[in-house]
């Protein structure tokens, strides 16, 4: 796309955003003018420009304002304003992400004021002050509003009137130094009834962390390139017999002295049998820099009592930079060179500190989406469309050919004056890609018949997705065009009911059936079907059983992404146990196949003491995956046997090149148990179950805020995880030494927990994660070894304060929140060791977690 066309697209998007703002601002301004002429309302009836948490809300279980499909579904949990404040989050999207993690939900359907959302970005940037409460509905409720079987739906209730400007600024630094991250955010929010608009701008900048800024064991290199230079014999075992005679011992290497342009043998003698340090740690990044910028506009407009339009537009720009060391070259100084002090040829190994190798990736994206939500009687329907485009460009620099080489020093070049390094050849590789998607989806749901236990509900959806992907690198252009035409039908059949009543002693139960198909044209077709059985024998107990099969299309980038080459990447070779610098290749692979997944699960939810917010979850799940797509694992004996063409070694057997492009694994099976517990109740100043409310009080008397306790704990126990890499190869037990990823072994146990003690907008929150120990088998079949990954526990601490409440007379501090937090408070890093107790260089704790403990300060103000 040309600059003009890019400018045109941005101009049209900017015009659209401006028109949308005007459309909402006009009635708002008109209301403001009317308010000036109207008599002043009593203080307790006025709308506040800055929404204040309403701690007198009493949450009543009953029919909610929502689509008919879920209006009678009781909420498993209801998070009021105090509970939301306990997360110390800035936006609704951050809170929902936390709740999802606590509940173990991967893809819940989101509703706003009871209306389904087709795009979660529509509400992700809404400030938390605009949220009255968040309700998590039972498993299976998502299927009634267009979601997947067995998933929950989250209903977000917004405040009826909000006008605010939210400014946030934060600075995060590593306590070990060397790294920092700054972020800023501005959000303008307007809500009036069902109409809302939200404009967000955010940006950030993180620094580069270099190897020299952390204390760890440097790599041992086979070829000692150095900015000062190192001399080695061009032939034989010694550099020069005369130098050997001068020193008194055979000289196999010489560390070049600094500042001598025409050295004699005597000048070189002090560096005999020594090497100058490689010294490229200051030019290698452990963590590259990152600069994201994003602008978004979202909103909702009520067109009629039964029809509403929601929309979302986003623009974003990202820049990543990393450092890959120094260009290196081996130069041969011939015996006939006029400036050589040697009687025979010598090799000079140099690196050039004046031209460090860097990699840079730039990306930008833009998207537009719109959804029409219609509700007529007991039926609902949505029509949604989405368009998005993403452009990426990657540039990397590396020295010389991939396999190295030597260059003869010309007679007119002084090899010792520091100018020789400038002759090291540097190559630059560029690649770019552009992807564009357009989607259209229509779905409807409602009752079609009244049965013995309730209404028989029917749902149908049809949609289309058009994908266009273009990429280019030095090997030439590549492209992919694909369409996806999909259809889906589903029905929910009530089986028993206490309300009708029909077999009331059995409680409430229903069966949901869904079937769907997607046509990919020349790429084949995808099928999906599922059934979910939901049974609630008592108000405090629910059981959901699920069996689903789904084919998943390959992401276009994995098929046609340009080739990206990263030089000098530290890589652990499990066959030799060494960490070496390799050239890594990333990008798309054209021979991938669609994935096929089957999931079976049984989930149990208990809410025995609702007044204390107690919820217990237990879930058993079994996943069977065929043609699993994943990154190429390290070259164990089994991996080399399955993918021999992905690894290249030199004549000495040293790994020099790894093709990391994605591959298909034949099949994988995993079984796990997950347990969860949630507990939330006030410790003082409120009655449990009243949503933080207290007894009636005088409007003029300040009320002490209740002290609240919130506890969340979850534990995942992996019972079985086995994979077959290629048909005909033996099965690999990933819990007992097998590996198919790049991060290490598969832990059997994983535990997370959090505890929050809050009072209004102030409090303390502690979060902990523990990963169990694991191991992988390394080495060859004849010389095996074991790499043990130790258990790792990390603790995060966050303290936040409503500064305005501490200084009630200060207008400047009103609605100001100050947050201070530590991530990885104990600065723990995972320990990895082989059977001899040695840690491979690539698995040093610093490489596993370069940043370590960080400290963040955030200042947030709502106007």
C-alpha positions in Angstrom: 0.0 0.0 0.0 1.4 3.4 -0.9 1.8 6.3 1.6 -1.1 8.0 0.0 -3.4 5.1 0.4 -2.2 4.7 4.0 -2.9 8.3 4.6 -6.3 8.0 3.0 -7.3 5.0 5.2 -6.3 6.9 8.3 -8.1 10.0 7.1 -11.3 8.0 6.6 -11.0 6.3 9.9 -10.3 9.6 11.6 -13.4 11.2 9.9 -15.5 8.2 11.0 -14.3 8.5 14.6 -15.0 12.3 14.6 -18.5 11.8 13.2 -19.2 9.2 15.9 -18.0 11.5 18.6 -20.2 14.3 17.2 -23.2 12.0 17.0 -22.9 11.2 20.7 -21.7 14.6 21.8 -24.6 16.5 20.3 -27.4 15.0 22.5 -25.0 15.2 25.5 -24.4 18.9 24.9 -28.1 19.5 24.4 -28.8 17.8 27.7 -26.1 19.9 29.4 -27.7 23.1 28.0 -31.1 22.0 29.3 -29.6 21.3 32.7 -28.3 24.8 33.0 -31.8 26.3 32.4 -33.6 23.8 34.6 -33.9 24.1 38.4 -31.1 22.5 40.3 -31.9 19.0 41.5 -31.4 17.9 45.1 -27.9 16.8 45.8 -28.9 13.1 46.2 -30.4 13.2 42.7 -27.6 14.9 40.8 -25.4 12.9 38.4 -21.8 13.2 39.3 -19.3 13.9 36.5 -17.0 11.4 38.1 -18.7 8.1 38.9 -18.4 7.2 42.6 -18.6 3.6 43.8 -22.1 2.9 45.0 -21.6 0.8 48.1 -25.3 0.9 49.0 -26.3 -1.3 46.1 -28.2 -4.4 47.3 -27.8 -7.2 44.8 -31.0 -9.2 44.5 -31.1 -12.6 42.8 -33.9 -12.6 40.3 -34.7 -11.7 36.7 -32.0 -9.4 35.3 -32.4 -7.0 32.4 -31.0 -9.3 29.7 -31.9 -11.3 26.7 -34.6 -13.9 27.4 -32.2 -16.8 27.0 -30.4 -16.0 30.2 -32.7 -13.7 32.2 -33.5 -16.5 34.7 -30.0 -17.7 35.1 -28.8 -17.0 38.6 -25.3 -15.4 38.9 -22.7 -17.7 40.5 -20.7 -14.7 41.6 -21.5 -11.0 41.6 -18.6 -8.5 41.9 -19.8 -5.1 43.1 -17.8 -1.9 43.0 -15.7 -2.8 46.1 -14.9 -6.2 44.7 -13.9 -4.7 41.4 -11.7 -2.1 43.2 -9.8 -4.9 45.0 -8.1 -5.7 41.7 -6.6 -2.2 41.5 -7.1 -2.3 37.7 -7.6 0.7 35.4 -10.0 -0.8 32.8 -12.8 -3.3 32.5 -10.7 -5.5 30.3 -8.0 -5.9 33.0 -10.6 -6.9 35.6 -12.3 -9.4 33.3 -8.9 -10.9 32.5 -8.3 -11.4 36.2 -11.7 -13.0 36.8 -11.2 -15.3 33.8 -7.9 -16.5 35.2 -9.4 -17.2 38.6 -12.3 -19.1 37.2 -10.2 -21.0 34.6 -12.4 -19.7 31.8 -10.7 -19.6 28.4 -13.4 -18.0 26.2 -16.4 -16.6 28.1 -19.1 -14.6 26.3 -19.4 -11.0 27.4 -22.6 -9.2 27.8 -23.2 -5.5 28.6 -26.4 -4.8 30.5 -27.6 -8.2 29.4 -26.8 -7.7 25.7 -24.2 -10.0 24.0 -21.0 -8.5 22.6 -19.5 -9.8 19.4 -16.3 -8.0 20.0 -14.8 -7.9 23.5 -12.8 -4.8 22.5 -16.1 -2.9 22.6 -15.8 -2.6 26.4 -12.2 -3.5 27.1 -11.1 0.1 27.7 -14.0 1.3 29.8 -12.7 2.6 33.2 -13.6 0.5 36.2 -15.5 3.5 37.8 -18.1 3.1 35.1 -18.9 -0.4 36.1 -21.7 -1.1 38.7 -21.1 -4.9 38.9 -19.9 -8.0 37.0 -21.9 -11.2 37.2 -20.4 -14.6 36.3 -23.1 -16.9 35.0 -23.0 -20.7 35.2 -21.1 -23.0 32.8 -23.1 -23.6 29.7 -24.8 -20.1 29.7 -22.5 -18.9 27.0 -24.0 -21.4 24.5 -27.4 -19.6 24.8 -25.9 -16.3 23.5 -23.7 -17.5 20.7 -20.8 -18.9 22.7 -19.2 -22.4 23.0 -20.5 -25.3 24.9 -19.6 -25.5 28.5 -18.4 -21.9 28.8 -19.6 -19.2 31.1 -21.1 -15.9 30.2 -20.1 -12.7 32.1 -22.7 -10.0 32.4 -21.3 -6.5 32.9 -23.7 -3.9 34.3 -22.6 -0.3 33.6 -23.6 2.7 35.6 -26.5 4.6 33.9 -24.7 8.0 33.8 -21.0 8.6 33.5 -18.9 11.5 32.1 -15.2 11.2 33.0 -11.7 11.7 31.9 -9.2 9.1 33.3 -5.5 9.7 33.2 -3.0 7.1 34.2 0.8 7.1 34.3 3.2 4.5 35.6 6.9 3.6 35.8 8.2 0.1 36.3 11.8 -0.6 37.0 13.9 -3.8 37.7 15.3 -3.7 41.2 18.6 -5.2 39.8 18.7 -2.2 37.4 19.2 -2.0 33.6 15.6 -2.1 32.6 12.5 0.2 32.9 9.1 0.5 31.4 7.0 3.6 31.2 3.3 3.7 30.3 0.6 6.3 29.9 -3.1 6.2 29.3 -6.0 8.7 28.7 -9.6 7.6 28.6 -12.7 9.8 27.8 -16.0 8.1 28.8 -19.6 9.1 28.2 -22.5 6.9 29.2 -26.2 7.9 29.2 -28.6 5.0 29.6 -27.8 2.5 26.8 -25.8 5.0 24.9 -22.1 5.1 25.5 -18.8 6.2 23.9 -15.3 5.6 25.0 -12.1 7.1 23.5 -8.7 5.7 24.6 -5.1 6.6 23.9 -2.3 4.7 25.4 1.4 4.3 24.8 4.5 2.9 26.4 8.3 2.5 26.1 10.4 -0.2 27.6 14.2 -0.2 27.5 16.8 -2.7 26.4 18.4 -5.0 28.9 21.9 -6.1 27.9 23.9 -9.2 29.0 26.5 -7.0 30.8 23.7 -5.7 33.0 23.2 -9.1 34.6 25.6 -11.3 36.5 25.8 -14.7 34.9 28.4 -17.1 33.4 29.4 -15.9 29.9 29.3 -18.3 27.0 32.4 -20.3 26.2 33.0 -19.8 22.5 34.8 -22.0 20.1 36.1 -19.1 17.9 37.3 -16.2 20.1 36.4 -13.1 18.0 37.2 -9.9 19.8 37.1 -6.2 19.1 40.8 -6.0 20.0 41.6 -9.1 18.0 43.1 -12.5 18.7 45.8 -14.2 16.7 45.7 -17.9 16.0 47.9 -20.1 13.7 46.7 -20.1 10.1 48.3 -23.6 9.8 49.7 -26.0 12.4 49.7 -25.6 16.2 51.9 -22.6 16.7 51.8 -19.0 15.2 55.5 -18.5 14.6 58.7 -20.4 15.7 60.5 -17.1 16.4 57.7 -16.0 18.8 57.9 -19.4 20.5 61.6 -19.0 20.9 61.1 -15.5 22.4 58.5 -16.6 24.9 60.1 -20.0 25.7 57.0 -22.1 25.2 54.9 -22.9 22.1 52.5 -20.1 21.3 49.1 -21.1 20.0 47.3 -17.8 20.5 48.1 -14.1 21.0 45.9 -11.4 22.6 46.5 -8.4 20.4 47.7 -5.3 22.3 45.8 -2.1 22.0 47.3 1.1 20.4 50.2 -0.5 18.5 49.9 -0.1 14.7 53.0 -1.9 13.7 53.8 -4.5 16.4 57.0 -6.5 16.7 57.3 -10.0 18.2 58.4 -8.3 21.4 55.2 -6.2 21.4 53.2 -9.4 21.0 55.0 -11.5 23.6 53.0 -10.3 26.6 49.8 -11.6 25.0 51.2 -15.0 24.2 48.9 -17.9 24.9 46.2 -15.5 26.0 43.0 -14.3 24.5 41.2 -11.0 24.5 37.7 -11.3 25.8 34.9 -11.6 23.3 33.3 -8.6 24.9 30.0 -8.6 23.0 27.8 -8.8 26.1 27.3 -5.0 25.9 25.9 -5.6 22.4 23.6 -8.6 23.1 20.1 -8.0 24.5 18.5 -10.3 27.0 15.3 -8.3 26.5 14.7 -6.0 23.6 13.0 -2.6 23.7 9.3 -2.2 22.9 7.2 0.8 22.1 3.5 0.3 21.6 1.0 3.1 20.8 -2.7 2.5 20.5 -5.8 4.6 19.8 -9.3 3.2 20.1 -12.9 4.4 19.9 -15.9 2.3 20.9 -19.5 2.9 21.7 -23.1 1.9 21.6 -26.2 3.7 20.3 -29.8 2.8 21.0 -31.6 3.1 17.6 -34.9 1.9 18.9 -36.2 0.1 22.0 -35.5 -3.2 20.3 -32.4 -2.3 18.3 -28.9 -1.1 19.2 -25.7 -0.5 17.3 -22.3 -1.1 18.9 -19.0 -0.3 17.2 -15.3 -0.3 17.7 -12.3 1.1 15.9 -8.6 0.7 16.7 -5.2 2.0 15.4 -1.9 0.7 16.7 1.8 1.0 16.1 4.5 -1.2 17.6 8.3 -1.2 17.4 10.6 -3.9 18.8 14.4 -3.6 18.7 16.9 -6.2 19.9 20.7 -6.5 19.7 22.4 -9.7 18.4 26.1 -9.1 19.1 28.9 -7.9 16.8 29.8 -8.7 13.2 32.8 -11.1 13.2 35.4 -12.1 10.6 38.5 -14.3 10.3 41.3 -12.6 8.4 44.4 -14.4 7.2 47.7 -12.3 7.3 49.9 -14.0 4.8 53.7 -14.4 5.4 54.4 -12.0 2.5 52.4 -9.1 3.9 54.7 -6.1 4.3 53.6 -5.4 7.9 53.5 -8.9 9.3 56.1 -9.8 12.0 55.6 -13.5 11.3 57.5 -15.8 9.1 54.3 -17.8 8.4 50.7 -17.0 7.9 48.5 -16.1 10.9 44.7 -15.8 11.4 43.4 -12.6 13.0 39.9 -13.0 14.6 38.1 -9.7 14.8 34.7 -8.3 15.7 33.6 -4.7 14.9 32.1 -2.8 17.9 31.4 0.2 15.6 28.7 -1.7 13.7 26.7 -3.8 16.2 24.1 -6.2 14.8 20.5 -5.3 15.4 17.1 -6.6 14.6 14.0 -4.5 14.3 10.4 -5.3 13.8 7.7 -2.7 13.1 4.0 -3.4 12.9 0.8 -1.4 12.6 -2.8 -2.5 12.7 -6.2 -1.0 12.2 -9.6 -2.5 12.7 -13.3 -1.6 12.5 -16.2 -3.6 13.8 -19.9 -3.0 14.1 -22.8 -5.0 15.5 -26.6 -4.6 15.3 -28.4 -6.2 18.3 -32.1 -6.8 17.9 -34.5 -8.1 20.5 -38.1 -8.9 19.7 -40.1 -10.7 22.3 -38.2 -13.9 23.3 -36.0 -13.8 20.2 -32.7 -12.1 19.8 -30.6 -11.6 16.7 -27.3 -10.0 15.8 -25.6 -8.9 12.6 -21.9 -8.1 13.0 -19.2 -7.2 10.7 -15.4 -6.7 11.2 -12.5 -5.5 9.0 -8.9 -5.5 10.2 -5.5 -5.1 8.5 -2.1 -5.6 9.9 1.3 -4.8 8.4 4.6 -6.0 9.7 8.2 -5.4 8.6 11.3 -7.1 10.0 14.9 -6.2 9.4 17.9 -8.2 10.7 21.7 -7.7 10.2 24.2 -10.5 10.2 27.9 -10.8 9.2 29.2 -12.9 6.4 27.8 -16.2 5.1 25.9 -18.4 7.5 28.7 -20.9 7.7 31.5 -18.4 8.2 34.6 -17.9 6.1 38.1 -16.3 5.9 39.5 -13.3 4.0 43.0 -12.6 2.9 44.3 -9.3 4.2 45.3 -7.1 1.2 48.9 -5.8 1.0 47.8 -2.2 1.2 45.7 -2.7 4.4 47.3 -2.5 7.9 45.9 -5.4 9.8 46.9 -3.9 13.2 45.7 -0.3 13.0 42.0 -1.0 13.8 40.7 -0.5 10.3 40.5 -4.1 9.3 37.2 -4.7 11.2 35.5 -2.3 8.9 36.0 -4.8 6.1 33.8 -7.5 7.8 30.9 -8.0 5.4 27.5 -7.2 6.9 24.3 -8.5 5.2 20.9 -7.1 5.9 17.8 -9.2 5.4 14.3 -7.6 5.1 10.9 -9.2 5.1 7.4 -7.8 5.3 3.9 -9.0 5.4 0.4 -7.6 5.2 -2.8 -9.4 6.3 -6.3 -8.3 5.8 -9.5 -9.9 7.1 -13.2 -9.1 6.5 -15.9 -11.0 8.4 -19.7 -11.0 8.5 -21.8 -13.0 10.9 -25.5 -13.4 11.5 -27.0 -15.4 14.4 -30.4 -15.7 16.0 -31.7 -17.5 19.1 -35.2 -18.0 20.6 -37.9 -20.5 21.7 -39.7 -22.5 19.0 -41.9 -24.7 21.2 -43.1 -25.2 24.7 -42.1 -28.6 26.1 -42.9 -30.4 29.3 -40.0 -28.8 31.2 -39.8 -25.5 29.5 -39.2 -23.9 26.1 -37.3 -25.6 23.4 -34.7 -23.1 22.3 -33.3 -23.0 18.8 -30.2 -21.1 17.5 -28.6 -20.7 14.2 -25.6 -18.8 12.8 -24.0 -18.3 9.4 -21.0 -16.2 8.5 -18.2 -15.6 6.1 -14.6 -14.7 6.6 -12.3 -13.5 3.7 -8.6 -13.6 4.3 -5.9 -12.1 2.2 -2.2 -12.4 3.2 0.8 -11.1 1.3 4.5 -11.6 2.3 7.8 -10.9 0.8 11.4 -11.7 1.7 14.7 -12.3 -0.2 13.3 -15.6 -1.5 10.5 -13.7 -3.3 6.8 -12.9 -2.7 4.2 -15.3 -1.5 0.5 -14.9 -1.0 -2.6 -16.7 0.4 -6.2 -16.0 -0.3 -8.8 -18.0 1.6 -12.5 -17.8 2.3 -14.4 -19.4 5.2 -18.1 -19.9 4.8 -19.6 -21.3 8.0 -23.0 -22.5 9.3 -24.1 -23.6 12.7 -27.3 -25.0 14.2 -28.1 -25.7 17.8 -30.9 -26.6 20.1 -31.4 -26.6 23.9 -33.8 -29.2 25.2 -35.2 -28.8 28.8 -35.3 -32.2 30.5 -36.5 -31.6 34.1 -37.7 -28.5 35.9 -38.7 -27.4 39.4 -40.5 -24.3 38.1 -42.9 -26.1 35.6 -42.9 -28.5 37.5 -41.7 -31.6 35.7 -39.8 -34.2 37.8 -39.0 -31.5 40.3 -37.2 -33.9 42.7 -34.5 -34.2 40.0 -33.9 -30.4 39.9 -33.3 -28.5 36.7 -31.6 -30.1 33.7 -31.2 -29.5 30.0 -29.3 -30.9 27.0 -27.7 -28.6 24.4 -26.7 -29.9 21.0 -24.7 -28.0 18.3 -23.4 -28.9 14.9 -21.5 -26.8 12.4 -19.4 -26.9 9.3 -17.0 -24.4 7.6 -16.0 -24.5 4.0 -12.4 -23.4 3.3 -12.4 -23.9 -0.5 -9.2 -25.5 -1.7 -8.0 -25.8 1.9 -10.7 -28.3 2.8 -13.5 -28.1 5.3 -13.9 -28.0 9.1 -16.5 -29.7 11.2 -17.7 -29.2 14.7 -20.3 -30.7 17.0 -20.9 -30.8 20.7 -23.3 -31.7 23.3 -23.5 -30.3 26.8 -25.6 -31.7 29.7 -26.3 -29.3 32.6 -27.9 -30.5 35.8 -28.7 -28.4 38.9 -30.2 -30.7 41.5 -30.1 -27.9 44.1 -29.6 -24.1 44.2 -26.1 -24.5 45.5 -24.9 -27.4 43.1 -24.5 -27.5 39.4 -22.9 -30.2 37.2 -22.0 -29.7 33.5 -20.8 -32.5 31.2 -19.4 -31.7 27.8 -18.2 -33.6 24.7 -17.1 -31.5 21.7 -15.2 -32.1 18.5 -13.8 -29.2 16.5 -11.5 -28.8 13.5 -9.4 -25.7 13.5 -8.0 -23.9 10.5 -4.4 -23.0 10.2 -3.6 -19.4 10.9 -2.6 -17.8 7.5 0.7 -16.5 9.0 1.8 -20.0 9.7 1.4 -20.9 6.0 2.8 -17.8 4.2 4.7 -15.7 6.7 8.0 -14.4 5.4 11.2 -16.0 6.4 12.9 -14.3 9.4 16.5 -15.0 10.2 18.0 -14.2 13.6 21.8 -14.6 14.0 23.8 -15.4 17.1 21.0 -16.8 19.1 22.1 -18.7 22.2 20.6 -22.2 21.8 20.9 -25.3 24.0 21.8 -28.4 22.1 20.4 -31.4 24.2 22.4 -33.9 22.1 25.7 -32.5 23.2 24.7 -30.6 26.4 26.3 -27.4 25.0 24.9 -23.9 24.5 26.0 -22.6 21.1 25.2 -19.5 19.0 23.0 -20.6 16.0 21.3 -18.9 13.2 17.5 -19.4 13.8 14.9 -19.3 11.0 11.3 -18.4 11.7 8.4 -17.9 9.4 5.6 -19.8 7.7 5.6 -23.4 6.6 3.4 -24.5 3.7 3.0 -28.2 4.5 0.9 -27.8 7.7 -2.5 -29.5 8.2 -5.6 -28.4 10.1 -5.9 -29.4 13.7 -8.5 -31.8 15.0 -9.5 -31.5 18.7 -11.9 -33.4 20.9 -12.6 -32.2 24.5 -14.5 -34.1 27.1 -15.1 -32.7 30.6 -17.2 -32.8 33.7 -17.4 -29.7 35.9 -18.8 -29.4 39.3 -19.7 -26.0 40.9 -20.8 -25.6 44.5 -22.0 -22.3 46.1 -23.0 -23.5 49.6 -22.7 -20.2 51.4 -23.6 -17.4 49.1 -23.6 -14.8 51.8 -19.9 -15.4 52.1 -19.3 -15.5 48.4 -18.0 -19.1 48.7 -17.6 -21.0 45.5 -16.0 -24.3 44.9 -15.1 -25.6 41.4 -13.8 -29.0 40.3 -13.3 -30.0 36.7 -11.9 -33.1 35.0 -11.0 -32.6 31.3 -9.5 -34.8 28.6 -8.2 -33.4 25.4 -7.3 -35.3 22.3 -5.5 -33.3 19.6 -4.5 -34.5 16.2 -2.1 -32.6 13.8 -1.1 -30.3 16.7 0.7 -27.2 15.4 3.6 -26.1 17.5 7.1 -24.7 17.5 10.0 -27.0 16.7 11.4 -28.4 19.9 15.1 -28.7 20.8 16.9 -31.4 18.9 16.5 -34.4 21.1 17.2 -37.8 19.6 13.4 -38.3 18.9 13.0 -34.8 17.4 16.1 -35.3 15.1 14.6 -38.6 14.0 11.3 -36.9 13.2 12.7 -33.7 11.6 16.2 -34.4 10.4 16.2 -31.5 7.9 15.5 -28.8 10.5 19.0 -28.9 12.1 22.4 -28.2 10.5 25.8 -28.9 12.0 29.3 -28.1 10.8 32.1 -30.6 10.2 32.8 -30.7 13.9 29.2 -31.6 14.8 28.5 -28.2 16.2 24.9 -27.0 15.7 25.0 -23.9 13.5 21.4 -23.5 12.1 17.9 -24.3 13.4 14.8 -24.0 11.3 12.2 -23.1 13.9 9.2 -22.9 11.7 6.1 -24.6 13.0 5.4 -28.3 12.5 2.6 -30.7 12.9 2.7 -33.3 15.6 0.8 -36.5 14.9 -1.4 -36.6 18.1 -1.4 -35.6 21.7 -3.6 -36.6 24.7 -3.8 -34.7 28.0 -5.9 -35.3 31.1 -6.2 -32.9 34.0 -8.0 -32.0 37.2 -8.6 -28.4 38.2 -9.8 -27.3 41.6 -10.8 -23.7 42.5 -12.0 -21.9 45.6 -13.3 -18.3 45.9 -14.3 -16.6 49.1 -15.3 -12.9 49.6 -17.0 -11.2 52.4 -16.8 -8.0 54.5 -15.0 -8.3 57.8 -16.6 -5.2 59.3 -19.1 -2.5 58.6 -21.5 -4.5 56.4 -23.7 -7.5 56.4 -22.5 -10.5 54.3 -24.5 -11.0 51.2 -25.7 -7.4 51.0 -23.2 -6.3 48.4 -21.3 -4.2 50.9 -24.4 -2.3 52.1 -25.1 -1.0 55.6 -28.1 0.1 57.5 -29.8 3.3 56.4 -28.0 6.4 57.5 -28.2 10.2 57.3 -27.0 11.5 54.0 -24.8 14.0 55.7 -23.0 11.6 58.0 -19.9 10.0 56.5 -20.1 6.2 56.6 -17.0 4.1 57.4 -16.2 1.9 54.5 -16.4 -1.9 55.1 -13.2 -3.9 55.4 -13.4 -6.7 52.8 -11.5 -10.0 52.4 -11.3 -11.8 49.1 -9.5 -15.1 48.6 -8.9 -17.1 45.4 -7.1 -20.4 45.1 -6.8 -22.8 42.1 -4.8 -25.9 41.5 -4.3 -27.8 38.2 -3.1 -31.4 38.4 -2.0 -32.8 35.1 -2.8 -36.5 35.2 -1.5 -37.5 31.8 0.2 -35.8 28.8 1.5 -37.9 26.0 2.3 -37.2 22.4 3.4 -38.9 19.2 5.6 -36.7 17.0 5.3 -38.7 13.8 3.4 -41.8 13.0 5.7 -44.8 13.4 7.7 -43.2 16.2 7.3 -44.1 19.9 5.0 -42.2 22.2 6.6 -39.5 24.3 5.5 -39.0 28.0 5.7 -35.2 28.5 5.4 -35.6 32.2 8.4 -37.9 32.4 11.2 -36.4 30.4 9.6 -35.8 27.0 9.4 -32.3 25.5 7.8 -30.7 22.5 8.1 -27.0 23.4 10.9 -24.6 23.8 10.5 -23.6 27.5 11.4 -26.9 29.1 9.6 -29.8 30.7 5.9 -30.1 31.5 5.1 -29.7 35.2 2.5 -31.9 36.7 1.2 -29.4 39.3 0.4 -25.7 38.9 -1.1 -23.6 41.7 -2.2 -20.0 41.8 -3.7 -18.0 44.7 -4.6 -14.4 45.7 -5.7 -12.7 48.8 -7.0 -9.1 48.9 -7.8 -6.9 51.9 -9.6 -3.8 50.8 -11.5 -0.8 52.2 -13.2 1.1 49.4 -10.6 2.1 46.9 -7.6 1.3 49.2 -6.1 -2.1 50.0 -3.4 -4.7 49.6 -3.4 -7.6 47.2 -1.0 -10.5 47.2 -0.9 -13.0 44.3 1.2 -16.2 44.2 2.0 -18.8 41.5 3.8 -22.1 42.0 5.0 -24.3 39.1 5.9 -27.8 40.1 9.2 -29.5 39.2 9.7 -31.2 35.8 12.4 -32.7 33.7 13.5 -33.5 30.2 15.7 -36.3 28.8 18.7 -35.0 26.9 21.7 -36.5 25.2 21.9 -39.3 22.8 20.5 -42.9 23.0 24.0 -44.1 24.0 24.8 -41.3 26.4 21.5 -40.0 28.0 21.3 -37.3 30.6 18.5 -35.6 32.5 17.8 -31.9 32.8 15.8 -31.1 35.9 13.7 -28.0 36.1 13.1 -27.0 39.8 9.8 -25.9 41.3 9.3 -22.2 41.1 7.2 -19.9 43.4 6.7 -16.3 42.6 4.8 -13.7 44.8 3.4 -10.4 43.6 2.5 -7.6 46.0 0.2 -4.7 45.2 -0.8 -1.8 47.6 -3.1 0.9 46.4 -4.7 3.9 48.1 -7.6 6.3 47.4 -5.6 9.4 48.1 -8.6 11.7 47.9 -10.3 9.9 50.8 -7.2 10.4 53.0 -7.2 14.2 52.1 -10.9 15.0 51.8 -10.4 18.8 51.7 -8.0 18.7 48.7 -9.8 19.1 45.4 -6.6 18.2 43.5 -6.4 14.8 45.2 -10.0 13.9 44.7 -10.4 10.7 42.8 -6.7 10.1 42.8 -5.4 6.5 43.2 -1.8 5.7 44.0 -0.5 2.2 43.4 2.8 0.6 44.3 3.5 -3.0 43.4 6.3 -5.6 43.3 6.2 -8.4 40.7 8.2 -11.4 41.8 8.7 -10.0 45.3 11.2 -12.6 46.4 13.2 -12.4 43.1 13.0 -16.1 42.5 14.2 -17.7 39.3 13.9 -21.2 38.2 16.9 -23.5 38.7 17.8 -26.0 36.0 20.6 -28.6 36.3 21.7 -31.9 34.7 22.6 -35.1 36.6 26.0 -33.7 37.4 24.5 -30.6 39.0 25.6 -28.3 36.2 23.4 -25.6 34.6 23.6 -25.3 30.8 24.4 -21.8 29.8 21.1 -21.4 27.9 19.2 -22.3 31.1 20.9 -20.1 33.6 18.4 -18.4 35.9 19.1 -15.0 34.4 18.3 -16.3 30.9 15.0 -17.8 32.2 14.0 -14.5 33.7 16.2 -11.6 32.7 14.2 -8.9 34.4 13.6 -10.4 37.8 11.9 -8.5 40.5 10.3 -5.2 39.4 8.8 -2.3 41.2 6.0 -0.2 39.8 4.5 3.1 40.8 1.2 4.2 39.2 -0.7 7.4 39.5 -4.3 7.5 38.4 -6.7 10.5 38.3 -10.4 10.6 37.3 -11.8 14.0 36.4 
